[in-house]
């Protein structure tokens, strides 16, 4: 497997290139705001780009879609609430070829930050979009959204502890993490025992950051 984290402009956005050397095909996840940077990375691999995948429908994650999908050979994958050519349900997988040894991608529905948020698992890697950052979590707008995010984070934390977390923005102290590390260090993950504690932290995050010297 080829796995590349790409600094793609905007507000410290990350895009991701995941490739399969058996099929010689690859996908791009959230190739925005600067899709040309992502295109260069694809060209370096020599692989055929077959899918664009959006973790959610905010403009800084979907703005590059048209740049790639004008070529009708490249299909857009989203959650069913999104606008994809292919709409993938929770826990479903796709393979990059018919070869039994080809790379499989698994999709987890993780609403909260948006109603169409998904995470993408490739082997031991999990691209979390704006659901989970390093040491932080995605923003929400209502208490209902926060409860959905709370449940989505519980779901993610059930994955193997060595699963590598790859966020949608470089907002934390590192560009990547693991489930194990987030359980130990992320203030929001520490609050997953009780929703009331989790929502309290969301409502008081600015004060909490200042008191605990979190940037």
C-alpha positions in Angstrom: 0.0 0.0 0.0 1.0 3.6 -0.7 -0.2 6.1 1.8 0.6 9.8 1.6 -0.6 12.7 3.7 -0.7 15.9 1.6 -0.6 19.5 2.8 -3.3 20.8 0.5 -3.6 24.5 1.5 -6.6 26.2 3.1 -6.7 26.2 6.9 -4.0 23.6 7.4 -6.0 21.1 5.3 -4.7 17.6 4.7 -5.6 15.5 1.7 -4.7 11.8 1.4 -3.5 9.6 -1.4 -4.0 5.9 -0.9 -2.6 3.5 -3.6 -2.6 -0.2 -4.3 0.5 -1.5 -6.0 -1.3 -4.7 -7.0 -4.0 -2.9 -9.0 -1.8 0.1 -9.9 -4.8 2.3 -8.8 -5.3 5.0 -6.2 -7.8 7.2 -4.5 -7.6 10.8 -3.2 -9.4 11.8 -0.1 -10.5 15.4 0.3 -8.2 16.8 -2.5 -9.0 20.5 -1.6 -8.5 23.4 -1.4 -5.5 23.1 -3.8 -6.2 20.0 -6.0 -3.2 20.7 -8.2 -0.9 19.8 -5.3 -2.7 16.5 -5.0 -2.5 15.9 -8.8 1.3 16.2 -8.6 1.4 13.6 -5.9 -0.6 11.2 -8.0 1.6 11.7 -11.0 4.7 10.9 -8.8 3.2 7.5 -8.0 2.4 6.6 -11.6 -0.8 5.1 -10.4 -4.2 5.5 -12.0 -6.6 7.7 -10.0 -10.0 6.0 -9.9 -11.9 7.5 -6.9 -12.2 10.8 -5.1 -13.6 10.4 -1.6 -15.1 13.1 0.6 -15.0 12.7 4.4 -17.8 15.3 4.5 -19.4 18.0 2.4 -17.8 21.2 3.8 -16.4 23.4 1.0 -12.7 23.1 2.1 -13.0 19.3 1.6 -15.0 19.2 -1.7 -13.7 22.2 -3.6 -11.3 20.0 -5.6 -14.0 17.5 -6.7 -14.8 19.1 -10.1 -11.1 19.4 -10.9 -10.8 15.6 -11.0 -14.3 14.4 -11.7 -14.6 16.3 -15.0 -12.9 13.1 -16.2 -15.9 10.8 -16.0 -13.6 7.9 -15.4 -13.0 9.2 -11.9 -15.9 8.6 -9.6 -16.8 10.5 -6.4 -17.5 8.5 -3.3 -19.5 9.9 -0.4 -21.9 8.9 2.3 -25.5 8.5 1.0 -26.3 11.9 2.4 -23.6 13.4 0.1 -23.6 14.0 -3.7 -21.4 11.1 -4.7 -21.5 9.0 -7.9 -21.1 6.1 -5.5 -22.7 6.3 -2.1 -21.3 4.0 0.6 -23.1 2.9 3.6 -21.6 2.3 7.1 -19.1 -0.6 7.4 -19.1 -1.3 3.7 -15.9 -1.9 1.8 -14.6 -1.3 -1.7 -11.7 -3.0 -3.4 -9.3 -1.3 -5.9 -9.4 -4.4 -8.1 -10.9 -7.9 -8.4 -7.6 -9.4 -7.3 -8.2 -11.0 -3.8 -4.9 -9.4 -2.6 -5.9 -5.9 -3.7 -6.3 -3.1 -1.2 -9.7 -2.8 0.5 -11.1 0.5 1.9 -13.7 0.3 4.7 -16.1 3.2 5.4 -17.4 4.2 8.9 -20.3 6.5 9.2 -19.4 9.1 11.9 -21.9 11.9 12.0 -21.7 14.9 14.3 -19.5 17.5 12.6 -21.8 17.1 9.7 -24.6 14.7 8.9 -22.6 13.0 6.1 -19.3 12.6 7.9 -17.3 9.4 7.3 -14.0 7.9 8.2 -12.0 5.7 5.8 -9.9 2.7 7.0 -7.1 1.4 4.9 -5.3 -1.5 6.7 -4.1 0.1 10.0 -4.8 3.7 8.9 -7.9 5.7 9.6 -8.6 9.0 7.8 -10.9 10.8 10.2 -11.7 14.1 8.3 -13.1 16.6 10.8 -14.5 14.1 13.2 -11.3 13.6 15.2 -8.1 15.7 15.3 -5.0 15.1 17.3 -5.9 16.1 20.8 -9.2 17.7 19.7 -12.5 16.9 17.9 -14.6 18.5 15.2 -16.8 21.4 15.9 -20.6 20.9 16.2 -23.5 23.4 16.1 -26.2 21.9 18.3 -26.4 19.6 21.2 -28.0 17.0 18.9 -24.9 17.2 16.7 -22.6 16.9 19.7 -24.4 13.8 20.8 -24.0 12.2 17.4 -20.3 13.1 17.5 -20.0 11.6 21.0 -21.4 8.3 19.7 -19.2 8.4 16.6 -16.1 8.9 18.7 -17.1 6.0 20.9 -17.3 3.9 17.7 -13.9 5.0 16.6 -12.3 4.2 19.9 -13.4 0.6 19.6 -10.9 0.1 16.8 -7.6 -1.6 17.6 -5.4 0.6 19.8 -2.6 0.8 17.3 -4.8 2.2 14.5 -3.1 5.3 13.1 -5.3 8.5 13.1 -4.9 10.8 10.1 -7.0 14.0 10.6 -8.5 16.4 8.1 -6.5 19.4 9.4 -3.2 19.9 11.1 -4.8 21.4 14.2 -3.1 19.3 16.9 0.5 19.0 18.3 1.2 16.4 15.6 0.1 15.5 12.1 -1.0 12.0 13.1 -1.8 10.0 16.2 -3.1 6.6 17.3 -6.3 5.4 19.0 -4.1 4.5 22.0 -2.6 8.0 22.2 -5.9 9.7 21.9 -7.5 7.7 24.6 -4.6 8.7 26.9 -4.3 12.4 26.0 -7.3 13.8 24.1 -9.4 15.8 26.6 -12.6 15.0 24.7 -11.9 11.3 24.5 -11.4 11.2 28.2 -15.0 12.6 28.5 -16.6 9.7 26.6 -18.0 8.0 29.7 -20.7 10.7 30.1 -22.2 12.9 27.5 -22.8 15.6 30.0 -19.0 15.8 30.6 -18.4 15.8 26.9 -20.8 18.6 26.1 -19.5 20.6 29.1 -16.0 20.5 27.6 -17.4 21.6 24.2 -19.2 24.5 25.8 -16.1 25.5 27.8 -13.3 24.6 25.4 -11.8 28.1 25.1 -11.5 28.5 28.9 -10.2 24.9 29.2 -7.5 25.5 26.5 -6.3 28.6 28.2 -6.2 27.0 31.6 -4.3 23.9 30.3 -2.0 25.8 27.9 -3.5 24.1 24.8 -3.0 25.8 21.5 
